[in-house]
Structure formats: C-alpha cells, structure tokens
Amino acid sequence: MSLSEYDVVIIGSGPAGEGAAMNAAKHGKRVAVVESYDAVGGGCTHKGTIPSKTLRHSVKQIIEFNTNPMFRDVGEPRWFSFPQVLKNAEQVIAKQVKLRTEFYSRNRVDLFFGQARFLDSNRIEVQEATRGDEILRAEHFIIATGSSPYQPDDVDFSNARIYDSDTILNLSHTPRNLIIYGAGVIGCEYASIFAGLGVKVDLVTSHNELLSFLDDEIGDALSYHLRDNGVMLRLNEEYEHISADDRFAYLELKSGKRLKADAILWCNGRTGNTRDLGLDTVGLEADGRGQLEVNEQYQTAVPNIYAAGDVVGWPSLASAAYDQGCSSSNAILDNGESYFVTDVANGIYTIPEISSIGATEQELTAQKTPYEVGRAVFKNTARAQISGETVGMLKLLFHVETEELLGIHCFGDRAAEIIHIGQAIMNQKGEANTIRYFVNTTFNYPTMAEAYRVAALDGLNRMV
C-alpha cells in the first residue's frame, strides 16, 4: 500500500470540494481530491443539481411547444417520455465531467477515486477499485462529501416502485401517476417536472404550506400554479406505511387515507455523507442527519479538519457550497481570509422558477420593521409579453424611513437570474442601497430587468 503526502486533502469533488481544491492549488498548495463516484462532480453533477435542472429545462421546452399556438403550424402537440428527456441530462453531465476534469488537470490536483476513511487526524485510506488501496497523508483535510436522500428504515427502497431523488434518475418508463412524499425544494421541483410530462402527481407534505421559508405571497403563488398544472397538494399529512406490489405503490397516511400510484418518490429530507468516513477514529461525531458542526472558518472540532457544503447543513445550495469550499481552504492558507457564507440567494427551479434574498414580509412584520412593498407583475412588461412568459412578478421590500432594500422576491421565468441585480444593490453601503437606485438608473427596454424600475416606482407611490 503506497503513501502519498499533500498539504491539503479534500474528500469530495462537488462544488465545495472543487472550490476548496482550486483555491488551495492556486495558492501553491499540493492538493489531492478523493471522489467516491467514478468521475468528478459529486452528487451535484451526477444526481442532483445538473440532472434535475436539465430535466426541468427540457420539460419547460415541451410545455412551450405544446401550448404555444404558433407551433401548431409545425405539427400536433408531442408527448415525450421521462427516459427521452433524461437523455439530454446525460449529455450535460458528460460535458460537466469533462470540463471539471480539465480544471483539476490544469491546476495539478491529484485525483483519487474510491472511498476515503480516516486512519488518524493526518492520514486517510482510500479504497480504490482500479489502483488499489492508498494512504494519503496531509496537514489539513476538508470534508466536502455532500449529502444523499434520507431513507427511513421502514421504507423498502429496494422495491422497483419506490424511489428517492437519486434513484428516480434510473426510471426507465413514464408513470401515469406518481406520489411524491415531501414538499421541500426537491419535491416541488420534481412535482413540476412530472406534471409537465402529463403525469398525475400527488404532492404530500406534513406541513400546512409549501416551502414555509418563502415570502407568503410567493409560496401561495407556487401552490396555485402547481394546482393549476394538475398537481394534487395534500397538506398536513404524515405517512403511516409505504408498500408496493407488482402493479402499484401505496401510501397509507395517518389520517386514514390510502393513496395508490404507479410509483412513489420519497423526497423527505437529506443526510450528510459521513457514515463511512471513520469519524470516530479522529474524535468527530456527526449529528442525527449526518451533518458536521463547524465554526465560522468551517473548522470542525478537530483543528486540522474542516468541512463545507451540504455536509454542514444550511443552506445546502451548490452556489453556497462552492464559496464555503473556498472559504474553508482560505482558513488554512498563510494569508487566507476566511469568511462565513451568509449572503445567499436561493434558486428554486420549479415551473415557474423562484428566487429570493433578504427578509420576507412575515419576518419584517414580526420584527415590527416599518416597510413598504413594490411590485412589478410580469404580464404587464413588454419583454414578458414578447417571450410569452407572463406568469410571475418581482417584489421589493424596503424600509419606509431609509428606503433601504430589505428583501427581494421573484417568481417567474429566469427568477434565479433576475434576483442578482437586486442582490448587488443590497450589498452596497449607505445611500447606494436604496430603492431609489432602480428609479434613477436607465434599464434596457424591453428587458426583464426593467421590472426593478416598475416595482420601485410602485413602492414609492405607496409611500404616505
């Protein structure tokens, strides 16, 4: 068994691992990355963000083709199967793997494919299928192993009709009806995807609303449009038992209801990938969801071991994970400036899309902050009318006295792109961070960005 020495060894090549590796390598550190998949990219590229967002894009194109009258001159509406739209995702995954492999090669980062396990605080063993087992020694380690779908012990995921958000990518047919248990971000996204393919979807959650962290108005809009697309929302429901036979999958609820469908998709939580790391060997312990506790430098209880990305919990976003990885590697650099990632805009890729940053109306009300609201409804903007994407709105929350931007909430096409204009202004200091910026700035016309000016004028006109 060979021994290799490094300055930094990073476990995981998803966004957090890649961010940490590139940053450390560019600062002259000798870096190795260990990946449990047989290609780089981690769960983000192979199971999560890339495949699900590519699926969504394909389904959205299908919906546009089937509902736009202009395309009826081309031919009749088309039906596409789940495996058909999945092919496009596979192509994108291959391109992402190629691109990211080149990143590591260009920056002289050594890659090891296999399962990493700590021997002590300065050594890990990598159990590899192709090159044999190796031992890597390093001064510092960064755990960036990501997360996987949470699987309760009383659900038989080996059954061919019961899936989680990873195994659903192996679905070889299009179900006529589907039960999705769990209406978090992933559950809502897949409800949009399957409903867009014409699948009858039951979306079941134990909560009394969808995505409670959203501004109430945005959450209500999501519920309305899911229902409008044929999704049956079943709120305040908890599962009692999940089973399946040769023909159907069954969900028995504590309320006494019994639902039947071709398949069940379990989307109720995720757990950090820490089980097989041998954390007990170095005195680390993950919580009940496999997550590690870190300080503001992403340092664990063991001084030379750091962690970043989904494995540390909130916000569990690919965008934030990359920055967390960079920050964690900064902490171990001689002149590195570590920072705790807090300025995060969420992107929820339902149909329509959602993105927000800052405070919600309910939070500001609870804080007794005097605020006002400015809205721009997309159906009244020229660019939305041109593109045919008229669903949605941009909502600005600002302080009544200082006019400081307090929250930005967007629902509709390209919401995750539109949000960043407002995010940039929110990060400015003093008078630059006010709603007046959008009134005093000339926006291209026609654009979706113009919605900021419309929303700002709407809000200022409400001022007493």
C-alpha positions in Angstrom: 0.0 0.0 0.0 1.6 3.3 -1.1 1.8 6.5 0.9 1.4 10.0 -0.7 1.9 13.3 1.0 0.0 16.5 0.5 -0.6 19.9 2.1 -4.4 19.5 1.7 -6.6 16.5 1.0 -10.2 17.2 0.1 -12.8 14.5 0.3 -15.4 15.1 -2.3 -15.4 16.8 -5.7 -18.7 18.5 -5.7 -19.0 22.3 -5.6 -17.5 22.6 -2.1 -14.6 20.2 -2.9 -13.9 21.9 -6.2 -13.9 25.4 -4.7 -11.6 24.3 -1.9 -9.2 22.4 -4.3 -8.9 25.2 -6.9 -8.4 27.9 -4.3 -5.7 25.9 -2.4 -3.9 24.8 -5.6 -3.8 28.4 -7.0 -2.1 29.4 -3.7 0.7 26.9 -4.2 -0.5 24.1 -2.0 -0.1 20.5 -3.1 -3.6 19.2 -3.2 -5.4 15.8 -3.6 -9.1 15.2 -4.1 -10.8 11.9 -3.3 -14.1 11.2 -5.0 -16.4 8.2 -4.3 -18.0 8.4 -7.7 -16.0 7.1 -10.7 -15.9 10.7 -12.2 -15.6 14.1 -10.7 -18.5 16.4 -9.9 -20.0 14.7 -6.9 -23.7 14.4 -6.3 -24.4 17.9 -7.7 -23.3 16.8 -11.2 -24.4 13.2 -11.2 -27.5 13.0 -9.1 -28.8 16.5 -8.1 -28.5 20.0 -9.5 -27.3 19.2 -13.0 -29.7 16.4 -14.0 -32.8 17.8 -12.3 -32.3 21.3 -13.7 -31.6 19.9 -17.2 -34.8 17.8 -16.9 -36.7 20.9 -15.9 -35.4 22.8 -18.9 -36.4 20.1 -21.3 -39.8 19.7 -19.8 -40.3 23.5 -20.0 -39.5 23.4 -23.7 -42.0 20.6 -24.2 -44.7 22.7 -22.4 -43.9 25.7 -24.5 -44.1 23.7 -27.7 -47.4 22.1 -26.8 -49.1 25.3 -25.6 -47.8 27.9 -28.0 -50.4 28.4 -30.8 -47.5 29.4 -33.2 -46.1 25.9 -33.1 -49.4 24.3 -34.1 -48.5 25.2 -37.7 -45.5 22.9 -37.3 -47.4 19.9 -36.1 -49.6 18.4 -33.4 -48.6 18.5 -29.7 -46.0 15.9 -28.9 -45.7 13.6 -25.9 -42.2 12.8 -24.5 -41.3 10.1 -22.1 -39.2 10.5 -19.0 -36.3 8.5 -20.4 -36.4 10.7 -23.6 -35.9 13.9 -21.6 -33.3 12.2 -19.4 -31.0 11.7 -22.4 -30.4 15.4 -22.6 -29.4 15.5 -18.9 -26.9 12.7 -19.5 -25.3 14.7 -22.3 -24.9 17.7 -20.0 -23.5 15.6 -17.2 -20.8 14.3 -19.6 -19.9 17.8 -20.6 -19.7 18.9 -17.0 -17.5 16.0 -16.1 -15.1 16.7 -19.0 -14.9 20.4 -18.1 -14.3 19.8 -14.4 -11.7 17.0 -15.0 -9.8 19.6 -17.1 -9.9 22.0 -14.1 -8.1 19.5 -11.9 -5.6 18.6 -14.6 -4.8 22.2 -15.4 -4.2 23.0 -11.7 -2.1 19.9 -11.0 -4.6 18.5 -8.5 -4.2 14.7 -8.0 -7.5 12.8 -8.2 -8.2 9.5 -6.4 -11.4 7.6 -6.9 -12.6 5.5 -4.1 -14.0 5.5 -0.5 -12.0 7.6 2.0 -11.7 6.6 5.6 -9.7 8.4 8.3 -6.9 6.4 10.0 -6.0 9.3 12.2 -6.2 13.1 12.0 -3.4 13.2 9.4 -4.0 10.1 7.3 -6.8 8.6 5.3 -7.0 5.4 3.5 -8.5 5.4 0.0 -10.1 2.1 -1.0 -9.9 2.1 -4.8 -11.2 -0.3 -7.3 -8.7 0.4 -10.1 -5.4 1.4 -8.5 -5.6 -0.5 -5.2 -5.7 1.0 -1.7 -3.6 4.0 -1.0 -2.8 6.1 2.1 -2.8 9.9 1.8 -1.1 12.0 4.5 -1.8 15.7 4.8 -1.5 18.6 7.2 -5.1 19.6 6.6 -8.3 17.8 5.4 -11.5 19.3 4.1 -14.6 17.1 4.2 -16.9 18.0 1.3 -18.7 14.8 0.8 -22.2 16.3 0.2 -25.5 14.7 1.1 -27.8 11.9 0.0 -31.6 11.4 0.3 -32.6 10.5 3.8 -34.0 6.9 3.8 -36.1 5.9 6.9 -35.7 2.2 7.9 -39.4 1.4 7.5 -39.4 2.2 3.7 -38.3 -0.5 1.3 -36.2 1.4 -1.3 -35.2 -1.8 -2.9 -38.7 -2.1 -4.3 -38.9 -1.3 -8.0 -41.8 1.1 -7.5 -40.3 3.1 -4.6 -37.7 5.8 -5.5 -35.7 8.6 -3.9 -34.4 11.7 -5.6 -31.2 9.8 -6.6 -32.8 6.6 -7.9 -35.5 8.4 -9.8 -32.9 9.1 -12.4 -32.9 5.4 -13.2 -36.6 5.4 -14.0 -37.0 3.6 -17.3 -40.6 4.5 -18.1 -43.1 7.3 -17.6 -45.6 6.6 -14.8 -49.2 7.6 -15.4 -49.5 8.8 -11.8 -46.9 9.5 -9.1 -47.0 10.1 -5.4 -44.2 12.5 -4.1 -43.8 12.4 -0.3 -42.1 15.5 0.9 -42.7 19.0 -0.5 -39.4 20.6 0.1 -37.4 22.2 -2.7 -36.6 18.9 -4.4 -40.2 17.5 -4.0 -41.7 20.7 -5.5 -39.2 20.7 -8.4 -39.9 17.1 -9.3 -43.7 17.7 -9.0 -43.3 20.5 -11.6 -41.2 18.2 -13.9 -43.5 15.2 -13.8 -46.7 17.3 -14.1 -45.1 19.0 -17.2 -44.8 15.5 -18.7 -48.5 14.9 -18.2 -48.1 12.7 -15.1 -50.8 12.9 -12.5 -49.0 13.9 -9.3 -50.0 13.8 -5.6 -47.6 16.0 -3.6 -47.9 15.1 0.1 -46.4 17.0 3.0 -46.7 17.1 6.8 -46.6 20.9 6.7 -49.6 23.2 6.3 -47.9 25.1 3.4 -45.3 24.7 0.8 -41.7 26.0 1.5 -42.5 28.0 4.6 -39.2 29.9 4.4 -40.5 31.7 1.3 -42.4 35.0 1.5 -46.1 34.0 2.0 -47.2 35.6 -1.3 -44.6 33.7 -3.3 -45.5 30.4 -1.5 -49.1 31.0 -2.3 -48.3 31.6 -6.0 -46.3 28.4 -6.1 -49.2 26.4 -4.6 -51.6 28.0 -7.1 -49.5 27.2 -10.2 -48.8 23.6 -9.1 -52.5 23.1 -8.7 -53.2 24.8 -12.0 -50.8 22.3 -13.6 -52.7 19.4 -12.2 -50.8 18.6 -9.0 -52.9 17.5 -6.1 -51.5 19.1 -2.9 -52.1 17.1 0.2 -51.1 19.2 3.2 -50.9 18.3 6.9 -50.5 14.6 6.1 -48.0 12.1 7.6 -47.2 8.7 6.3 -48.1 5.6 8.2 -46.9 3.0 5.8 -45.4 2.7 2.3 -45.7 -0.5 0.3 -45.8 -1.8 -3.2 -46.8 -4.9 -5.2 -46.4 -5.9 -8.9 -48.9 -3.3 -10.1 -48.9 -0.3 -7.8 -47.3 1.6 -4.9 -49.3 2.5 -1.9 -49.1 5.3 0.6 -51.1 4.9 3.8 -51.5 8.2 5.8 -52.1 8.7 9.5 -55.3 10.5 8.6 -56.7 7.2 7.3 -56.3 8.0 3.6 -54.7 5.4 1.3 -53.2 6.6 -2.0 -52.3 4.4 -5.0 -50.0 5.2 -7.9 -47.6 3.6 -10.3 -44.7 4.8 -8.2 -43.7 6.7 -5.1 -40.9 9.3 -5.0 -39.5 9.9 -1.5 -38.2 13.5 -1.1 -38.4 13.9 2.7 -35.0 15.3 3.8 -31.3 14.6 3.2 -28.5 13.3 5.2 -24.8 14.1 5.2 -22.4 11.6 3.6 -20.3 10.9 6.7 -21.2 7.3 7.7 -18.2 5.6 6.1 -15.5 8.2 6.9 -14.3 6.7 10.1 -15.0 9.9 12.0 -14.8 8.1 15.4 -11.2 7.4 14.7 -10.4 11.2 14.9 -12.9 12.0 17.6 -15.6 13.6 15.3 -19.3 12.9 15.6 -22.0 13.8 13.1 -25.5 14.7 14.2 -28.6 12.6 13.5 -28.7 13.8 9.9 -25.0 13.0 9.2 -24.0 16.7 9.4 -20.9 18.1 10.9 -20.7 21.2 13.2 -18.2 23.9 12.1 -17.2 27.3 13.3 -17.1 30.5 11.1 -13.9 29.3 9.5 -15.6 25.9 8.6 -13.3 24.2 11.1 -14.6 21.1 12.9 -13.8 20.2 16.5 -10.5 18.7 15.2 -8.3 21.7 14.4 -6.8 20.4 11.1 -10.1 19.1 9.7 -12.6 21.4 8.0 -15.9 20.7 6.4 -18.0 22.6 3.8 -21.1 22.2 1.6 -24.2 20.1 2.2 -22.3 18.1 4.9 -22.5 21.1 7.2 -26.2 21.8 6.6 -27.6 25.2 5.8 -28.1 26.5 3.1 -27.4 23.3 1.1 -27.1 25.1 -2.2 -24.4 24.4 -4.9 -23.7 28.1 -5.2 -23.1 28.5 -1.5 -21.1 25.2 -1.3 -18.5 26.5 -3.8 -18.0 29.6 -1.7 -17.9 27.6 1.5 -15.2 25.4 0.0 -13.1 28.5 -1.0 -13.5 29.9 2.5 -12.5 26.7 4.2 -9.3 26.5 2.2 -8.6 30.2 2.8 -8.6 29.3 6.5 -5.6 27.0 6.1 -3.7 29.4 3.8 -0.9 31.5 5.3 -2.5 34.8 4.3 -6.0 33.5 3.5 -9.1 35.4 4.5 -11.9 33.0 5.6 -15.5 34.2 5.7 -18.8 32.6 6.7 -21.1 32.4 3.7 -24.4 34.2 4.6 -25.3 36.4 1.5 -27.1 33.6 -0.3 -29.9 34.0 -2.9 -31.9 30.8 -3.1 -32.9 29.4 -6.5 -35.8 27.0 -6.7 -36.3 25.5 -10.1 -40.0 24.8 -10.1 -42.1 25.7 -13.1 -42.3 28.7 -12.7 -39.0 29.5 -11.1 -38.5 31.1 -7.7 -35.6 33.1 -6.2 -35.3 35.4 -3.2 -32.9 37.1 -0.9 -33.3 39.0 2.3 -36.3 39.3 4.6 -39.8 38.2 4.0 -43.0 40.2 4.8 -43.8 37.9 7.7 -40.3 38.3 9.2 -40.4 42.1 8.9 -43.9 42.2 10.4 -42.7 40.1 13.4 -39.7 42.4 13.8 -42.1 45.4 13.7 -39.9 46.9 11.0 -41.8 49.7 9.1 -41.6 48.6 5.4 -43.4 49.1 2.1 -43.8 46.8 -0.9 -43.2 47.5 -4.6 -44.4 45.0 -7.2 -43.9 44.5 -10.9 -46.3 42.0 -12.5 -44.6 40.3 -15.4 -47.7 40.1 -17.6 -47.5 43.9 -17.8 -43.9 44.1 -19.0 -43.1 44.2 -22.7 -40.3 41.6 -22.6 -42.5 39.0 -20.8 -45.3 39.6 -23.4 -42.8 39.1 -26.2 -41.4 35.9 -24.8 -44.8 34.6 -23.7 -43.5 34.1 -20.2 -46.1 36.3 -18.5 -46.5 34.4 -15.2 -44.9 35.9 -12.1 -43.8 39.0 -10.5 -40.9 40.9 -8.8 -41.5 42.0 -5.3 -39.3 44.6 -3.4 -39.5 45.2 0.3 -37.9 48.4 1.6 -37.7 50.4 4.8 -40.2 53.2 4.9 -37.8 55.8 6.5 -34.4 55.0 5.0 -35.7 53.4 1.7 -33.1 50.6 2.3 -33.8 47.4 0.4 -34.7 44.7 2.9 -35.9 41.8 0.7 -36.3 40.8 -2.9 -38.6 38.0 -4.1 -39.1 36.9 -7.6 -41.5 34.3 -9.1 -41.5 33.5 -12.8 -39.2 32.8 -15.7 -35.5 33.5 -15.1 -36.2 34.4 -11.5 -32.8 33.0 -10.4 -31.1 35.3 -12.9 -33.2 38.4 -12.2 -32.5 38.2 -8.5 -28.8 39.1 -8.8 -29.4 42.7 -9.9 -31.2 43.4 -6.6 -28.6 41.3 -4.7 -25.8 43.6 -5.9 -27.7 46.7 -4.8 -28.5 45.2 -1.4 -24.8 44.7 -0.8 -23.9 48.3 -1.4 -23.2 50.6 1.5 -25.2 53.7 2.7 -27.4 55.5 0.2 -26.4 53.2 -2.6 -28.5 50.5 -1.1 -31.9 52.1 -1.5 -34.9 51.5 -3.8 -34.1 54.9 -5.4 -31.3 53.2 -7.4 -33.9 51.5 -9.6 -35.7 54.7 -10.3 -32.5 56.7 -11.1 -31.0 54.1 -13.4 -31.9 53.6 -17.0 -32.6 50.0 -17.9 -32.6 48.5 -21.4 -36.0 48.2 -22.9 -37.6 45.7 -23.3 -35.9 43.6 -20.7 -37.0 41.6 -17.6 -34.5 43.8 -15.6 -36.9 46.7 -16.2 -39.2 45.1 -13.7 -37.0 46.6 -11.0 -37.8 50.1 -12.1 -41.5 49.3 -12.3 -41.5 47.7 -8.8 -39.6 50.6 -7.3 -42.0 53.2 -8.7 -44.9 51.1 -7.5 -43.4 51.0 -4.0 -42.5 54.7 -3.8 -46.0 55.6 -5.0 -47.4 53.8 -1.9 -45.4 56.0 0.5 -47.6 58.3 2.6 
